[in-house]
């Protein structure tokens, strides 16, 4: 909590940084240990209720839109 998530439109990866020092902390990972990645990642917005982060992406070479939420794996 309190970390800065930076999404990369180019490769769709989400990197986590310390907002005070700017130091890289980690990449967001799936439960299976592979990097969480969204083709054509556009935007991310923290959810105001229930936690998680909403995201949008332009999949299939930005021909289609995807809306979803990233939540912590319990």
Secondary structure as UniProt FT lines:
FT   STRAND          4..7
FT   TURN            9..11
FT   STRAND          13..17
FT   TURN            19..21
FT   STRAND          24..27
FT   TURN            31..32
FT   TURN            39..40
FT   STRAND          41..46
FT   STRAND          53..58
FT   HELIX           59..62
FT   STRAND          64..70
//
